[in-house]
Amino acid sequence: MPNPSQIQISIEEICKLEQDALSKRTNLEKLADLIATEVGKVWFLLLHIVWFGFWIIYNEGEIPSLKPFDPFPFSLLTTIVSLEAIFLSLFILTSQNRAARQADQRSHLDLQINLLAERENTVIIEMLQALCAERGLAVADRPEVTLFLRQTDLKGLADQIARNMPANGEDSKRIIEP
């Protein structure tokens, strides 16, 4: 198990990567992230319930001292809400696209680290196999040890996964071969 200082260093490195990604956002991306975050909160829903409720009550003539300006079927309200929906959708898509790019970068980093770890493990297995062989231990000749010494064929694995993954909505009972 890593010691606490190693864990703290890893946490700090991850936080720095996140902070770097956040600091590279454009002003529009920052605005889109802020809007996407806020529209998903309860206060935004409540604001709309109050706004729509007041608009409808006002324009139905339920408030005697105020003259309706957008009678049923509330064409102005419909236009405003439609425009709001368009702009909110665009801001949310902008935010999601940025988040997807960041997730892709994390995924590529994760893959790179995994590939490096695999290569390091292969070297360690080679060294252990050599030590076991030198000592005359039978474990050095086990078939799985030899299998682990082979370099992983990434293209072959990716092709095999693609062949065996179910299509949209399809259940796959195929088994991936080792």
C-alpha positions as CSV (number, residue, x, y, z in Angstrom):
1,M,0.0,0.0,0.0
2,P,1.4,3.4,-0.9
3,N,2.4,5.6,2.0
4,P,0.3,8.7,2.9
5,S,2.8,11.1,1.2
6,Q,2.5,9.2,-2.1
7,I,-1.2,9.3,-1.9
8,Q,-1.1,13.1,-1.1
9,I,1.3,13.6,-4.1
10,S,-1.1,11.8,-6.4
11,I,-4.1,13.8,-5.1
12,E,-2.2,17.0,-5.7
13,E,-1.2,16.0,-9.2
14,I,-4.8,15.1,-10.1
15,C,-6.1,18.4,-8.6
16,K,-3.4,20.3,-10.6
17,L,-4.6,18.6,-13.8
18,E,-8.2,19.5,-13.1
19,Q,-7.2,23.1,-12.2
20,D,-5.2,23.4,-15.5
21,A,-8.1,22.1,-17.5
22,L,-10.5,24.6,-15.8
23,S,-8.1,27.5,-16.3
24,K,-7.8,26.8,-20.1
25,R,-11.5,27.3,-20.6
26,T,-12.5,30.3,-22.8
27,N,-14.8,32.9,-21.3
28,L,-17.7,31.5,-23.3
29,E,-17.0,28.0,-22.0
30,K,-16.9,29.4,-18.4
31,L,-20.2,31.1,-19.0
32,A,-21.7,27.9,-20.5
33,D,-20.5,25.8,-17.6
34,L,-22.0,28.3,-15.1
35,I,-25.3,28.4,-16.9
36,A,-25.4,24.6,-17.3
37,T,-24.7,24.2,-13.6
38,E,-27.3,26.8,-12.5
39,V,-30.2,25.6,-14.7
40,G,-30.0,22.2,-13.1
41,K,-30.7,23.6,-9.6
42,V,-34.0,23.7,-7.8
43,W,-34.0,27.5,-7.6
44,F,-34.1,27.7,-11.4
45,L,-37.2,25.4,-11.5
46,L,-38.9,27.3,-8.7
47,L,-38.2,30.6,-10.5
48,H,-39.9,29.3,-13.6
49,I,-42.9,28.0,-11.8
50,V,-43.4,31.4,-10.1
51,W,-42.7,33.3,-13.4
52,F,-45.1,31.2,-15.5
53,G,-47.7,31.2,-12.8
54,F,-47.6,34.9,-12.4
55,W,-47.6,35.5,-16.2
56,I,-50.7,33.3,-16.6
57,I,-52.6,34.8,-13.7
58,Y,-51.7,38.3,-14.8
59,N,-52.7,37.7,-18.4
60,E,-55.9,35.9,-17.5
61,G,-57.0,39.2,-15.9
62,E,-57.0,37.7,-12.4
63,I,-55.3,40.8,-11.0
64,P,-57.9,43.6,-11.3
65,S,-55.5,46.5,-11.1
66,L,-53.3,45.2,-14.0
67,K,-54.2,45.1,-17.7
68,P,-53.3,41.8,-19.5
69,F,-50.8,42.3,-22.4
70,D,-50.4,38.7,-23.6
71,P,-53.9,37.0,-23.5
72,F,-54.4,33.3,-24.0
73,P,-52.8,31.4,-25.8
74,F,-49.9,33.5,-24.4
75,S,-48.0,34.0,-27.7
76,L,-45.3,36.3,-26.1
77,L,-44.7,33.8,-23.3
78,T,-44.4,31.0,-25.8
79,T,-41.9,33.0,-27.9
80,I,-39.8,33.9,-24.8
81,V,-39.8,30.3,-23.5
82,S,-38.8,29.0,-26.9
83,L,-35.9,31.4,-27.2
84,E,-34.8,30.5,-23.7
85,A,-34.9,26.8,-24.5
86,I,-32.8,27.3,-27.6
87,F,-30.2,29.3,-25.7
88,L,-30.1,27.0,-22.7
89,S,-29.7,24.0,-25.1
90,L,-26.8,25.7,-26.8
91,F,-25.1,26.6,-23.5
92,I,-25.6,23.1,-22.2
93,L,-24.2,21.5,-25.4
94,T,-21.2,23.8,-25.2
95,S,-20.6,22.8,-21.6
96,Q,-21.1,19.1,-22.5
97,N,-18.8,19.3,-25.5
98,R,-16.0,20.8,-23.3
99,A,-16.6,18.1,-20.6
100,A,-16.5,15.4,-23.3
101,R,-13.1,16.7,-24.6
102,Q,-11.8,16.7,-21.1
103,A,-13.1,13.2,-20.5
104,D,-11.4,12.0,-23.7
105,Q,-8.1,13.5,-22.5
106,R,-8.4,11.8,-19.2
107,S,-9.2,8.5,-21.0
108,H,-6.1,8.9,-23.2
109,L,-4.0,9.6,-20.1
110,D,-5.5,6.6,-18.4
111,L,-4.8,4.4,-21.4
112,Q,-1.2,5.7,-21.6
113,I,-0.6,5.0,-17.9
114,N,-2.1,1.5,-18.2
115,L,0.1,0.7,-21.2
116,L,3.2,1.9,-19.3
117,A,2.2,-0.2,-16.3
118,E,1.7,-3.2,-18.5
119,R,5.2,-2.8,-20.0
120,E,6.7,-2.3,-16.6
121,N,4.9,-5.5,-15.3
122,T,6.2,-7.4,-18.3
123,V,9.7,-6.5,-17.5
124,I,9.2,-7.4,-13.8
125,I,7.7,-10.8,-14.9
126,E,10.8,-11.3,-17.2
127,M,13.1,-10.6,-14.3
128,L,11.1,-12.9,-11.9
129,Q,11.0,-15.7,-14.5
130,A,14.8,-15.4,-15.0
131,L,15.4,-15.6,-11.2
132,C,13.0,-18.6,-10.9
133,A,14.7,-20.3,-13.8
134,E,18.2,-19.7,-12.3
135,R,17.0,-21.2,-9.0
136,G,15.5,-24.1,-10.9
137,L,11.9,-23.4,-9.8
138,A,9.1,-25.0,-11.9
139,V,7.0,-21.8,-11.8
140,A,9.4,-20.3,-14.4
141,D,8.1,-22.8,-17.1
142,R,4.4,-22.3,-16.4
143,P,2.5,-21.5,-19.7
144,E,0.7,-18.5,-18.3
145,V,4.1,-16.9,-17.4
146,T,5.1,-17.2,-21.0
147,L,1.7,-15.8,-22.1
148,F,2.2,-12.8,-19.8
149,L,5.6,-12.1,-21.5
150,R,4.0,-11.5,-24.8
151,Q,3.3,-7.8,-25.8
152,T,-0.4,-7.0,-25.9
153,D,-1.7,-6.6,-29.4
154,L,-3.8,-3.4,-28.9
155,K,-5.1,-3.4,-32.5
156,G,-6.1,-7.0,-32.2
157,L,-7.8,-6.4,-28.9
158,A,-9.7,-3.4,-30.2
159,D,-10.8,-5.4,-33.3
160,Q,-11.9,-8.3,-31.2
161,I,-13.9,-6.0,-28.9
162,A,-15.5,-4.3,-31.9
163,R,-16.5,-7.7,-33.4
164,N,-18.1,-8.9,-30.1
165,M,-19.8,-5.7,-28.8
166,P,-23.5,-5.8,-29.2
167,A,-25.1,-3.4,-31.7
168,N,-27.4,-0.8,-30.4
169,G,-30.2,-2.5,-28.5
170,E,-28.9,-6.0,-29.3
171,D,-27.9,-8.5,-26.6
172,S,-24.7,-10.2,-27.3
173,K,-24.0,-13.7,-26.1
174,R,-20.6,-13.9,-27.8
175,I,-17.6,-14.6,-25.8
176,I,-14.4,-12.8,-26.3
177,E,-11.5,-15.1,-26.9
178,P,-8.2,-14.6,-25.0
